[in-house]
């Protein structure tokens, strides 16, 4: 069992608070992604779990054992970094087996583990080659295989695919998710790429300004963001926001249209809808079109609704031109509401 408990972890660098009161439970064999913009604290948290940074406050437990006082080598973890970190003077076999040899395992065990992980990462035919003879994608496979060969309780990955081109990233994402499921390893993966996070994670922890803003499944984070920041960060393009004023009896006026909304005493809210969750209609929000971007399967239309920037994802068969006025109806069950004072979702 490799359940991870992060209890009240904080990290300060001088007067700068990098992490504040992080509490997170990661289940055994779960694939958890730490997602956020640069500077949000996700890599700092990963390094604290790895033992490469020391928490100012708090505890880290793995498999029922407190490990934050242990050296990295004693924590039962392996780590894959952003750069490939493979040894150019060693063969693929020697790279994958490097950590095993440092543990002085019998040669038969080394060969067994190297063969197994090389097969998982589909690089079995490369074992006799040197890393300088490999492509970037192959070197990254070697780095992941080396981490898996240690048969760790936990594998930590710090943006391991960011140096690959778009096609290789797509290929490696699919392979990585399957390999980790087969290896029954608990994984924590750091990225700023929301597509990577959505496609890989069992759960996503969205980090913002040194705290976890929401930890939930990818669908939950996408459909029911807990904060305005999450709604604006997740999704490409992100959610649209329009000011809303109360119209009485749980109804709200948005750009001249009345919508059912939360029953609250607040004097104002923000109405939010994703660009793909609107449809053409006879009555609805009036979008003044400024830009039309054909993107193959759909059109991305950008304009203004009541002076607010608004984007809509529409069928590519529609004929839309700059200067047009479109009437769009939001799907009622996809509308979300946010308190502009607290930025929290309002149900």
VEXLO-943855 format. One record per residue (C-alpha): residue number from 1; residue in one letter; x, y, z. Coordinates in pm, 1 decimal, padded with zeros to 6 digits. Example, Ala and Ser with C-alpha at 12.3 -4.5 7.8 and 13.67 -1.06 7.14 Angstrom:
2
- 1/A/01230.0/-00450.0/00780.0
- 2/S/01367.0/-00106.0/00714.0
This chain:
347
- 1/X/00000.0/00000.0/00000.0
- 2/X/00134.0/00344.2/-00095.9
- 3/X/-00129.5/00590.9/00018.3
- 4/X/00021.2/00937.2/00055.4
- 5/X/-00088.9/01177.8/00327.5
- 6/X/00024.0/01538.9/00314.9
- 7/X/-00065.1/01708.7/00643.1
- 8/X/-00052.1/02084.7/00699.3
- 9/X/00257.3/02128.5/00482.3
- 10/X/00387.6/02483.1/00448.4
- 11/X/00707.6/02615.7/00294.1
- 12/X/00866.8/02958.0/00334.8
- 13/X/01173.3/03092.8/00161.2
- 14/X/01263.1/03384.3/00387.9
- 15/X/00953.8/03603.2/00392.6
- 16/X/00804.8/03440.9/00080.6
- 17/X/00529.3/03186.6/00149.3
- 18/X/00564.0/02926.9/-00128.6
- 19/X/00314.8/02678.7/00019.4
- 20/X/00043.6/02737.3/00277.0
- 21/X/-00125.6/02465.1/00481.1
- 22/X/-00139.3/02190.9/00215.0
- 23/X/-00359.3/01894.4/00308.0
- 24/X/-00401.3/01617.8/00051.7
- 25/X/-00466.0/01243.1/00052.8
- 26/X/-00357.1/01040.5/-00251.0
- 27/X/-00494.0/00687.0/-00263.2
- 28/X/-00286.1/00377.7/-00329.7
- 29/X/-00223.2/00337.7/-00706.9
- 30/X/-00389.6/00672.3/-00781.4
- 31/X/-00256.1/00899.0/-01057.4
- 32/X/-00262.2/01248.9/-00907.0
- 33/X/-00171.3/01552.2/-01116.4
- 34/X/-00060.1/01879.6/-00957.2
- 35/X/-00170.8/02145.8/-01204.4
- 36/X/-00106.5/02517.1/-01197.7
- 37/X/00071.3/02812.1/-01349.7
- 38/X/00439.9/02884.5/-01291.5
- 39/X/00506.7/02991.0/-00933.4
- 40/X/00198.0/02826.1/-00782.0
- 41/X/00406.2/02587.2/-00567.8
- 42/X/00344.9/02255.3/-00744.8
- 43/X/00712.8/02168.9/-00800.3
- 44/X/00799.5/02281.4/-00447.0
- 45/X/00539.5/02040.2/-00308.4
- 46/X/00674.8/01758.4/-00526.0
- 47/X/01029.6/01827.1/-00409.5
- 48/X/00917.2/01818.6/-00045.0
- 49/X/00762.4/01475.0/-00102.3
- 50/X/01083.0/01364.1/-00274.3
- 51/X/01304.7/01496.8/00004.5
- 52/X/01479.0/01753.1/-00216.4
- 53/X/01325.8/02036.0/-00011.1
- 54/X/01243.0/02047.8/00359.3
- 55/X/00897.6/02164.9/00463.3
- 56/X/00886.4/02456.8/00704.7
- 57/X/00584.2/02294.5/00870.0
- 58/X/00379.7/01977.8/00830.5
- 59/X/00420.5/01605.8/00771.5
- 60/X/00440.4/01365.4/00476.4
- 61/X/00334.4/01000.8/00513.3
- 62/X/00364.0/00716.9/00260.0
- 63/X/00206.5/00379.0/00326.4
- 64/X/00142.3/00458.3/00693.0
- 65/X/00504.7/00562.1/00751.1
- 66/X/00613.1/00919.3/00815.3
- 67/X/00890.3/00995.8/00568.2
- 68/X/00957.1/01371.3/00580.5
- 69/X/01256.6/01314.9/00813.5
- 70/X/01408.9/01045.4/00589.3
- 71/X/01672.6/01084.6/00319.7
- 72/X/01536.3/01065.3/-00038.7
- 73/X/01688.2/00720.2/-00092.5
- 74/X/01495.9/00580.9/00206.9
- 75/X/01150.9/00707.5/00104.7
- 76/X/01057.1/00434.1/-00143.9
- 77/X/01018.2/00677.9/-00432.3
- 78/X/01153.5/00727.9/-00783.1
- 79/X/01156.4/01055.8/-00971.8
- 80/X/01146.4/01152.5/-01339.4
- 81/X/01265.7/01504.2/-01417.8
- 82/X/01187.7/01751.0/-01694.2
- 83/X/01524.3/01691.0/-01858.6
- 84/X/01597.3/01335.0/-01958.7
- 85/X/01888.0/01285.2/-01713.8
- 86/X/02021.3/00974.3/-01885.9
- 87/X/02391.4/00889.7/-01888.2
- 88/X/02535.9/00930.6/-02240.2
- 89/X/02826.6/00691.7/-02177.9
- 90/X/02596.3/00404.7/-02076.5
- 91/X/02375.4/00181.2/-02286.9
- 92/X/01999.7/00183.2/-02246.3
- 93/X/02028.1/-00139.4/-02043.2
- 94/X/02289.3/00016.6/-01814.8
- 95/X/02084.1/00335.6/-01775.3
- 96/X/01770.0/00149.9/-01674.2
- 97/X/01960.3/-00077.0/-01438.1
- 98/X/02176.0/00195.7/-01282.7
- 99/X/01976.0/00233.3/-00960.7
- 100/X/01941.1/-00142.9/-00926.4
- 101/X/02316.8/-00187.4/-00943.7
- 102/X/02361.2/00085.8/-00681.2
- 103/X/02140.6/-00129.8/-00456.6
- 104/X/02373.7/-00421.9/-00531.9
- 105/X/02091.7/-00647.3/-00650.4
- 106/X/02186.6/-00981.8/-00806.2
- 107/X/02248.1/-00960.6/-01179.5
- 108/X/01955.3/-01192.7/-01251.0
- 109/X/01718.1/-00953.8/-01072.2
- 110/X/01865.3/-00656.4/-01257.5
- 111/X/01815.0/-00828.0/-01592.6
- 112/X/01459.4/-00928.1/-01505.0
- 113/X/01353.4/-00581.0/-01396.5
- 114/X/01525.5/-00406.7/-01687.4
- 115/X/01364.2/-00642.7/-01939.1
- 116/X/01019.5/-00595.5/-01783.1
- 117/X/01027.2/-00216.0/-01774.2
- 118/X/01186.2/-00189.7/-02118.4
- 119/X/00902.1/-00401.1/-02255.2
- 120/X/00644.9/-00182.4/-02076.9
- 121/X/00799.1/00130.7/-02231.1
- 122/X/00836.5/-00037.2/-02573.4
- 123/X/01214.6/00008.3/-02589.2
- 124/X/01320.6/-00355.9/-02557.2
- 125/X/01497.3/-00344.3/-02895.1
- 126/X/01708.7/-00044.9/-02784.2
- 127/X/01880.6/-00199.8/-02481.6
- 128/X/02224.4/-00223.9/-02645.7
- 129/X/02223.5/00130.0/-02785.4
- 130/X/02376.2/00438.1/-02623.5
- 131/X/02154.0/00731.8/-02524.7
- 132/X/02328.2/00961.0/-02774.3
- 133/X/02186.4/00743.2/-03050.0
- 134/X/01827.0/00790.9/-02930.5
- 135/X/01559.3/01048.2/-03007.2
- 136/X/01419.8/01274.6/-02736.1
- 137/X/01111.4/01059.2/-02699.1
- 138/X/01321.1/00743.1/-02665.2
- 139/X/01545.0/00905.5/-02401.5
- 140/X/01238.9/01005.8/-02202.0
- 141/X/01112.0/00647.4/-02220.5
- 142/X/01448.8/00535.3/-02081.2
- 143/X/01415.4/00782.4/-01791.3
- 144/X/01066.0/00654.9/-01706.0
- 145/X/01179.4/00291.7/-01738.9
- 146/X/01471.2/00357.0/-01501.9
- 147/X/01230.3/00497.2/-01242.2
- 148/X/00986.0/00206.3/-01279.3
- 149/X/01263.5/-00053.5/-01260.3
- 150/X/01321.0/00045.2/-00898.6
- 151/X/00967.3/-00084.2/-00827.0
- 152/X/00899.5/00219.6/-00608.6
- 153/X/00601.8/00271.5/-00383.0
- 154/X/00560.1/00613.7/-00543.7
- 155/X/00679.5/00765.7/-00869.2
- 156/X/00712.8/01143.6/-00892.3
- 157/X/00722.0/01318.9/-01230.1
- 158/X/00810.2/01685.7/-01278.4
- 159/X/00684.6/01794.4/-01623.0
- 160/X/00853.5/01496.0/-01790.8
- 161/X/00697.7/01554.1/-02133.8
- 162/X/00747.4/01928.6/-02168.9
- 163/X/01063.4/01895.3/-02381.5
- 164/X/00891.3/01674.5/-02639.9
- 165/X/00713.3/01796.0/-02951.7
- 166/X/00333.2/01791.4/-02964.5
- 167/X/00298.3/01456.6/-03144.1
- 168/X/00542.6/01279.9/-02911.9
- 169/X/00368.8/01425.4/-02607.1
- 170/X/00039.2/01283.7/-02730.3
- 171/X/00195.3/00941.8/-02785.8
- 172/X/00379.3/00940.2/-02452.6
- 173/X/00070.1/01048.2/-02256.8
- 174/X/-00122.7/00743.4/-02374.7
- 175/X/00168.8/00508.8/-02305.2
- 176/X/00247.9/00656.7/-01965.6
- 177/X/-00107.5/00622.4/-01835.0
- 178/X/-00124.4/00258.2/-01944.0
- 179/X/00220.0/00172.4/-01808.3
- 180/X/00153.8/00320.1/-01464.8
- 181/X/-00181.4/00143.4/-01440.4
- 182/X/-00010.2/-00185.6/-01522.1
- 183/X/00274.1/-00125.4/-01275.8
- 184/X/00027.9/-00056.7/-00986.8
- 185/X/00234.9/00241.9/-00872.8
- 186/X/00104.9/00554.6/-00700.7
- 187/X/00199.1/00852.1/-00917.6
- 188/X/00222.2/01227.5/-00865.5
- 189/X/00267.7/01426.4/-01183.6
- 190/X/00342.2/01799.9/-01205.0
- 191/X/00240.2/01999.9/-01511.1
- 192/X/00118.3/02341.9/-01622.3
- 193/X/-00049.7/02182.4/-01926.7
- 194/X/-00420.5/02138.7/-01858.5
- 195/X/-00469.2/01900.2/-02152.1
- 196/X/-00198.8/01676.3/-02009.3
- 197/X/-00362.2/01694.1/-01666.8
- 198/X/-00712.9/01619.3/-01794.5
- 199/X/-00600.7/01322.7/-02005.3
- 200/X/-00371.8/01157.2/-01747.3
- 201/X/-00518.6/01215.8/-01402.6
- 202/X/-00745.8/01010.3/-01185.4
- 203/X/-00771.8/01333.8/-00987.7
- 204/X/-00633.9/01683.6/-01039.8
- 205/X/-00515.9/01913.8/-00762.8
- 206/X/-00535.7/02264.9/-00904.0
- 207/X/-00281.2/02484.0/-00724.9
- 208/X/-00293.9/02861.5/-00699.2
- 209/X/-00071.5/03093.5/-00497.9
- 210/X/00071.2/02815.9/-00281.9
- 211/X/-00254.4/02640.9/-00196.5
- 212/X/-00477.3/02369.3/-00339.4
- 213/X/-00780.6/02544.7/-00485.0
- 214/X/-00962.7/02221.7/-00577.6
- 215/X/-00882.4/01849.3/-00578.7
- 216/X/-01128.9/01644.8/-00782.9
- 217/X/-01169.7/01429.8/-01093.8
- 218/X/-01095.4/01595.5/-01428.6
- 219/X/-01466.1/01604.3/-01517.3
- 220/X/-01559.2/01760.4/-01183.1
- 221/X/-01287.7/02026.1/-01208.0
- 222/X/-01398.4/02107.4/-01562.8
- 223/X/-01774.8/02107.4/-01506.0
- 224/X/-01791.5/02237.9/-01147.7
- 225/X/-01493.3/02462.5/-01076.0
- 226/X/-01487.1/02560.2/-00709.5
- 227/X/-01338.1/02904.5/-00774.4
- 228/X/-01340.8/03163.0/-01049.0
- 229/X/-00966.0/03113.3/-01097.3
- 230/X/-01019.4/02746.2/-01181.1
- 231/X/-01298.6/02831.7/-01425.8
- 232/X/-01067.3/03078.5/-01601.0
- 233/X/-00763.9/02845.7/-01595.5
- 234/X/-00919.8/02513.3/-01699.0
- 235/X/-01055.2/02493.2/-02051.2
- 236/X/-00927.0/02620.0/-02381.3
- 237/X/-01078.6/02868.5/-02431.1
- 238/X/-01176.6/02929.0/-02067.4
- 239/X/-01520.1/03011.5/-01926.7
- 240/X/-01699.2/03334.3/-02017.8
- 241/X/-01802.0/03567.6/-01734.4
- 242/X/-02080.3/03829.3/-01736.3
- 243/X/-02206.9/04046.9/-01451.4
- 244/X/-02546.5/03943.4/-01311.5
- 245/X/-02791.4/04142.8/-01100.7
- 246/X/-03083.2/04003.3/-00896.5
- 247/X/-03428.8/03997.7/-01058.0
- 248/X/-03609.1/03844.2/-00757.2
- 249/X/-03731.0/03493.0/-00674.4
- 250/X/-03394.7/03329.5/-00753.8
- 251/X/-03371.7/03488.7/-01097.5
- 252/X/-03084.8/03697.7/-01230.7
- 253/X/-03055.1/03949.5/-01511.1
- 254/X/-02758.6/03885.3/-01742.6
- 255/X/-02701.9/04116.8/-02041.1
- 256/X/-03071.3/04197.4/-02050.6
- 257/X/-03182.5/03834.0/-02026.0
- 258/X/-03331.1/03668.2/-01718.3
- 259/X/-03192.6/03333.6/-01597.5
- 260/X/-03273.3/03104.1/-01307.4
- 261/X/-02992.9/03117.7/-01054.3
- 262/X/-02896.4/03074.4/-00690.2
- 263/X/-03127.5/03194.6/-00416.3
- 264/X/-02889.6/03428.9/-00235.0
- 265/X/-02902.5/03772.7/-00077.9
- 266/X/-02596.8/03886.2/-00271.4
- 267/X/-02642.8/04209.1/-00467.5
- 268/X/-02441.1/04080.9/-00761.9
- 269/X/-02297.1/03760.2/-00903.4
- 270/X/-02098.1/03653.1/-01205.7
- 271/X/-02270.2/03435.0/-01464.1
- 272/X/-02028.7/03183.2/-01622.1
- 273/X/-02065.9/02954.7/-01922.2
- 274/X/-01813.7/02757.7/-02126.6
- 275/X/-01776.1/02854.8/-02494.2
- 276/X/-01890.7/02510.7/-02613.4
- 277/X/-02205.4/02522.6/-02398.7
- 278/X/-02398.5/02780.3/-02603.4
- 279/X/-02629.5/02723.4/-02900.9
- 280/X/-02783.2/02946.5/-03163.6
- 281/X/-03137.2/03052.1/-03067.3
- 282/X/-03407.9/03309.3/-03131.7
- 283/X/-03373.6/03450.6/-02781.0
- 284/X/-03062.2/03473.1/-02568.8
- 285/X/-02734.3/03660.8/-02532.1
- 286/X/-02639.4/03894.6/-02819.3
- 287/X/-02279.9/03839.4/-02930.8
- 288/X/-02118.4/04109.8/-03143.8
- 289/X/-01864.8/03916.1/-03351.9
- 290/X/-01511.1/04054.4/-03375.7
- 291/X/-01299.0/03752.4/-03474.4
- 292/X/-01383.5/03420.6/-03642.2
- 293/X/-01126.3/03140.1/-03626.2
- 294/X/-01197.5/02822.9/-03828.8
- 295/X/-01043.7/02532.3/-03634.8
- 296/X/-01141.0/02235.1/-03846.5
- 297/X/-01424.1/02064.0/-03660.5
- 298/X/-01556.5/02391.6/-03517.9
- 299/X/-01546.4/02770.4/-03529.8
- 300/X/-01410.0/02975.1/-03243.4
- 301/X/-01601.0/03301.4/-03245.6
- 302/X/-01479.4/03588.6/-03027.4
- 303/X/-01672.9/03904.0/-02956.4
- 304/X/-01853.2/04094.0/-02683.6
- 305/X/-02171.1/04040.0/-02484.9
- 306/X/-02281.7/04349.5/-02295.5
- 307/X/-01923.8/04477.7/-02307.1
- 308/X/-01773.9/04153.2/-02171.4
- 309/X/-01529.8/03944.0/-02373.2
- 310/X/-01718.3/03633.1/-02488.3
- 311/X/-01611.9/03328.8/-02688.3
- 312/X/-01832.8/03066.1/-02848.5
- 313/X/-01743.6/02731.5/-03002.6
- 314/X/-01984.5/02673.5/-03291.4
- 315/X/-02036.5/02423.1/-03570.4
- 316/X/-01790.1/02470.8/-03854.5
- 317/X/-02074.3/02456.0/-04110.3
- 318/X/-02212.9/02788.0/-03987.7
- 319/X/-02134.5/03099.8/-04187.1
- 320/X/-02022.6/03369.1/-03943.7
- 321/X/-01847.3/03693.8/-04033.5
- 322/X/-01688.9/03979.8/-03843.0
- 323/X/-01957.8/04233.5/-03754.2
- 324/X/-02240.4/03979.3/-03729.9
- 325/X/-02464.7/03973.0/-03424.4
- 326/X/-02539.4/03618.9/-03302.6
- 327/X/-02809.0/03523.7/-03054.4
- 328/X/-02682.1/03246.5/-02828.8
- 329/X/-02865.7/03050.4/-02560.2
- 330/X/-02654.8/02891.1/-02282.4
- 331/X/-02737.2/02531.8/-02192.3
- 332/X/-02919.5/02574.2/-01858.1
- 333/X/-02749.4/02284.3/-01676.6
- 334/X/-02402.0/02413.8/-01774.3
- 335/X/-02438.1/02763.8/-01628.6
- 336/X/-02224.8/02833.8/-01320.5
- 337/X/-02231.8/03128.1/-01078.4
- 338/X/-01950.6/03295.3/-00884.3
- 339/X/-01940.5/03544.8/-00601.0
- 340/X/-01728.8/03837.8/-00725.4
- 341/X/-01624.1/03923.6/-00369.1
- 342/X/-01498.1/03581.3/-00257.4
- 343/X/-01446.8/03438.7/-00613.4
- 344/X/-01603.0/03112.7/-00486.6
- 345/X/-01870.9/02918.7/-00673.0
- 346/X/-02229.8/02980.0/-00560.7
- 347/X/-02477.8/02693.1/-00588.7
